[in-house]
Amino acid sequence: MNIVVTVKQVPDTWAEKKLDAADKTVDRKSVDNVMNEMDEYGVEEALKIKEAHGGEVTVVTMGPAKAVETIRKALSMGADKAVHLTDDSLHGSDALATSAALAKVISTLSPDIVITSSEASDARGGVIGALLAERLGLPQLTQARKVTVDPGASKVTIERLADNGYALVEASLPVVVGLVEKINQPRYPSFKGIMAAKKKPLTTLSAADAGLDGAAVGLAGAASAVVTSEAAPPRSSGTVVKDEGDGGTKVAEFLAAQKLI
């Protein structure tokens, strides 16, 4: 099985994030950056499929030079090799441009399965998996809470999470699979894995190497843009209700005033 899994480096969820005043994109230099937590589930699922059916796992990411830290983590978890698409011209790419760039790279890898997470914690667009499937011309199995691969029948079956339970959906290989959070329990990189990651193949590509049109990516090629922004107002201290025998009434009156009851 040739398995490709996409990962992204994002600002730490706990960090106080802000926009760059110059171009209104997320200021990633002022905060710690980590692997998107939901992508860890994608790497883990790819490794489980490899362990069950053989093959190799290739990690693909698009981002600045610093994103190599996230690549190394995926490799230390057990992925076999990685491709890092990095170029200043890619800065500010929206979901459409990002999917186009990633699809260019992934198409050269001839994958049987492409695994994506449900969303990234910085943008929360949740559309990259569907966009990749469209651009690659592959069926998509999204919102997967369980993945079953049958190499003999050349198909993948998933339990697709729904509001009223789940639906069984299957598609023939090759396929794009989008996972929901907590489909599994990601493994921790071992010391041996961390050391081995330093020697695993890592291919670095520029936009030109990937055959991308510079005018179609980055801020210049974005279909949407942030025009203006302002800081969120500070939180108020809230309302304190002192119970003098009528606390329940006061709480009810407050909730009614807020139109919550």
C-alpha positions as CSV (number, residue, x, y, z in Angstrom):
1,M,0.0,0.0,0.0
2,N,1.3,3.4,-1.0
3,I,-0.2,5.8,1.7
4,V,0.2,9.5,1.6
5,V,-0.8,11.6,4.7
6,T,-1.0,15.4,4.8
7,V,0.1,17.3,7.8
8,K,0.3,21.0,8.7
9,Q,2.3,23.1,11.2
10,V,0.0,25.5,13.1
11,P,0.2,28.0,15.9
12,D,-0.1,26.3,19.3
13,T,-3.7,26.1,20.3
14,W,-3.0,27.7,23.7
15,A,-1.0,30.6,22.2
16,E,-2.5,34.1,21.9
17,K,-2.7,34.5,18.1
18,K,-2.9,37.7,16.1
19,L,-2.7,38.9,12.5
20,D,0.3,40.3,10.8
21,A,-0.3,44.0,10.4
22,A,1.3,44.1,7.0
23,D,-0.8,41.5,5.1
24,K,-3.5,40.4,7.6
25,T,-2.3,36.8,7.6
26,V,-1.8,34.8,10.8
27,D,1.4,35.9,12.5
28,R,3.2,32.6,12.9
29,K,6.5,34.1,14.0
30,S,5.3,35.4,17.3
31,V,4.0,32.1,18.7
32,D,5.2,28.5,19.1
33,N,4.2,26.3,16.2
34,V,3.3,22.6,16.5
35,M,1.9,19.8,14.4
36,N,-1.9,20.2,13.9
37,E,-3.2,17.9,16.6
38,M,-5.8,16.3,14.3
39,D,-3.1,15.4,11.8
40,E,-1.6,13.2,14.4
41,Y,-4.6,10.9,14.1
42,G,-4.0,10.9,10.3
43,V,-0.4,9.8,10.7
44,E,-1.4,7.1,13.2
45,E,-4.1,5.7,10.9
46,A,-1.7,5.6,8.0
47,L,0.8,3.7,10.2
48,K,-1.9,1.2,11.3
49,I,-2.8,0.5,7.6
50,K,0.8,0.0,6.8
51,E,1.3,-2.4,9.7
52,A,-1.7,-4.4,8.6
53,H,-1.1,-4.5,4.9
54,G,2.5,-3.5,4.2
55,G,3.7,-0.7,2.1
56,E,5.1,2.7,3.0
57,V,3.8,6.0,4.4
58,T,4.8,9.4,2.9
59,V,4.1,12.6,4.7
60,V,3.4,15.7,2.7
61,T,3.3,19.2,4.0
62,M,3.2,22.8,2.7
63,G,4.7,25.5,4.8
64,P,7.7,27.6,5.7
65,A,11.2,26.1,6.5
66,K,10.2,25.8,10.2
67,A,7.5,23.3,9.2
68,V,10.3,20.7,8.9
69,E,9.8,20.3,12.7
70,T,6.4,18.9,12.1
71,I,7.7,16.6,9.4
72,R,10.3,15.2,11.7
73,K,7.7,14.4,14.3
74,A,5.6,12.5,11.8
75,L,8.8,10.6,10.7
76,S,9.7,9.8,14.3
77,M,6.2,8.4,14.8
78,G,7.0,5.9,12.0
79,A,6.4,7.4,8.6
80,D,8.9,6.3,6.0
81,K,9.6,9.5,4.0
82,A,8.4,13.1,3.5
83,V,7.9,15.8,0.9
84,H,8.1,19.4,2.0
85,L,6.7,22.1,-0.3
86,T,8.2,25.4,0.8
87,D,8.4,28.7,-1.0
88,D,7.9,32.3,-0.1
89,S,5.5,32.7,-2.9
90,L,3.1,30.2,-1.2
91,H,2.6,32.5,1.8
92,G,-1.0,33.6,2.2
93,S,-2.4,30.8,0.0
94,D,-6.1,30.1,0.7
95,A,-7.7,26.7,0.7
96,L,-8.2,26.6,-3.1
97,A,-4.5,27.4,-3.8
98,T,-3.3,25.1,-1.0
99,S,-5.2,22.2,-2.4
100,A,-3.9,22.9,-5.9
101,A,-0.4,23.0,-4.7
102,L,-0.7,19.8,-2.6
103,A,-2.5,18.0,-5.4
104,K,0.4,18.7,-7.7
105,V,2.8,17.1,-5.3
106,I,0.6,14.2,-4.3
107,S,-0.2,13.3,-8.0
108,T,3.5,12.5,-8.5
109,L,3.5,10.0,-5.7
110,S,0.8,7.7,-7.2
111,P,-0.9,6.9,-3.8
112,D,-3.4,4.2,-3.1
113,I,-4.7,6.1,-0.2
114,V,-4.5,9.8,0.7
115,I,-5.3,10.6,4.3
116,T,-6.3,14.0,5.6
117,S,-7.7,15.2,9.0
118,S,-11.1,16.8,9.4
119,E,-9.6,20.3,9.7
120,A,-6.6,22.4,10.9
121,S,-6.9,24.2,14.2
122,D,-5.7,27.5,12.8
123,A,-8.2,28.0,9.9
124,R,-10.8,25.3,10.7
125,G,-12.0,25.3,7.0
126,G,-12.4,21.5,6.9
127,V,-12.4,21.5,3.1
128,I,-8.9,20.4,2.0
129,G,-9.8,16.7,1.8
130,A,-12.7,17.3,-0.5
131,L,-10.7,19.7,-2.6
132,L,-7.9,17.3,-3.0
133,A,-10.3,14.5,-4.0
134,E,-11.7,16.8,-6.7
135,R,-8.4,17.9,-8.0
136,L,-6.9,14.4,-8.0
137,G,-10.1,12.9,-9.6
138,L,-10.5,10.4,-6.7
139,P,-13.5,9.3,-4.7
140,Q,-13.6,10.8,-1.2
141,L,-14.6,9.0,2.0
142,T,-15.1,11.8,4.6
143,Q,-15.9,12.0,8.3
144,A,-14.4,8.5,8.9
145,R,-14.5,7.2,12.4
146,K,-13.2,3.8,11.4
147,V,-11.3,2.7,8.3
148,T,-11.1,-0.8,6.9
149,V,-8.9,-1.5,3.9
150,D,-9.3,-4.6,1.7
151,P,-6.3,-4.8,-0.7
152,G,-7.6,-8.0,-2.3
153,A,-10.9,-6.3,-3.4
154,S,-9.0,-3.0,-3.9
155,K,-11.5,-1.1,-1.8
156,V,-11.8,0.9,1.4
157,T,-14.8,0.9,3.7
158,I,-15.4,3.5,6.4
159,E,-17.9,4.2,9.1
160,R,-18.9,7.7,8.3
161,L,-20.0,9.7,11.3
162,A,-23.5,11.1,11.1
163,D,-25.8,13.0,13.5
164,N,-27.9,9.8,14.0
165,G,-25.0,7.3,14.2
166,Y,-22.9,6.2,11.3
167,A,-23.2,5.1,7.7
168,L,-21.1,2.4,5.9
169,V,-19.5,3.9,2.8
170,E,-17.0,2.2,0.5
171,A,-15.0,3.2,-2.6
172,S,-12.4,1.6,-4.8
173,L,-8.7,2.4,-4.6
174,P,-7.2,4.9,-5.0
175,V,-9.2,7.1,-2.6
176,V,-9.0,10.1,-0.4
177,V,-10.0,9.4,3.2
178,G,-10.9,12.2,5.7
179,L,-10.8,11.3,9.4
180,V,-12.7,12.7,12.3
181,E,-10.8,13.5,15.5
182,K,-10.0,10.7,17.9
183,I,-10.5,7.9,15.4
184,N,-7.5,6.3,17.2
185,Q,-4.9,7.0,19.8
186,P,-1.7,8.5,18.2
187,R,1.5,6.9,19.4
188,Y,4.3,8.8,21.0
189,P,7.6,8.9,19.2
190,S,10.2,6.7,20.8
191,F,13.8,7.7,21.3
192,K,14.7,5.2,18.6
193,G,12.1,6.7,16.3
194,I,13.4,10.2,16.9
195,M,16.9,9.2,16.0
196,A,15.8,7.2,12.9
197,A,13.8,10.2,11.7
198,K,17.0,12.1,11.1
199,K,18.1,9.6,8.4
200,K,14.8,9.2,6.6
201,P,14.4,10.7,3.1
202,L,13.0,14.2,3.0
203,T,12.5,15.9,-0.4
204,T,12.2,19.7,-0.3
205,L,10.4,21.3,-3.3
206,S,10.0,24.9,-4.3
207,A,7.0,26.2,-6.2
208,A,8.9,25.9,-9.4
209,D,10.0,22.4,-8.7
210,A,6.4,21.4,-8.2
211,G,5.4,23.1,-11.5
212,L,3.2,25.7,-9.8
213,D,2.1,29.0,-11.4
214,G,3.3,31.7,-9.0
215,A,0.3,33.9,-9.9
216,A,-2.1,31.2,-8.8
217,V,-0.8,30.7,-5.2
218,G,-0.1,33.0,-2.3
219,L,-1.8,36.2,-1.5
220,A,-1.8,37.2,-5.2
221,G,-3.8,34.1,-6.1
222,A,-6.2,34.0,-3.1
223,A,-9.9,34.1,-3.8
224,S,-10.5,35.7,-0.5
225,A,-8.8,38.2,1.7
226,V,-9.0,39.8,5.2
227,V,-9.7,43.5,4.6
228,T,-9.8,44.8,8.1
229,S,-9.7,43.4,11.7
230,E,-9.8,44.5,15.3
231,A,-8.9,42.9,18.6
232,A,-11.6,41.2,20.5
233,P,-12.9,43.3,23.4
234,P,-11.7,42.3,26.9
235,R,-14.0,40.0,28.8
236,S,-16.1,41.6,31.5
237,S,-15.9,40.3,35.0
238,G,-19.4,38.9,34.7
239,T,-22.4,39.2,37.1
240,V,-22.1,38.0,40.7
241,V,-25.4,36.8,42.3
242,K,-25.4,36.9,46.0
243,D,-27.8,34.4,47.4
244,E,-29.9,35.9,50.2
245,G,-32.6,33.3,50.0
246,D,-33.7,34.5,46.5
247,G,-30.6,33.4,44.5
248,G,-32.6,31.1,42.3
249,T,-35.0,33.9,41.4
250,K,-32.1,36.3,40.6
251,V,-30.4,33.7,38.4
252,A,-33.7,33.0,36.5
253,E,-34.2,36.8,36.0
254,F,-30.7,37.1,34.7
255,L,-31.1,34.3,32.2
256,A,-34.5,35.6,31.1
257,A,-32.9,39.1,30.5
258,Q,-30.3,37.3,28.3
259,K,-33.2,35.5,26.5
260,L,-31.7,32.2,27.5
261,I,-34.9,31.0,29.1
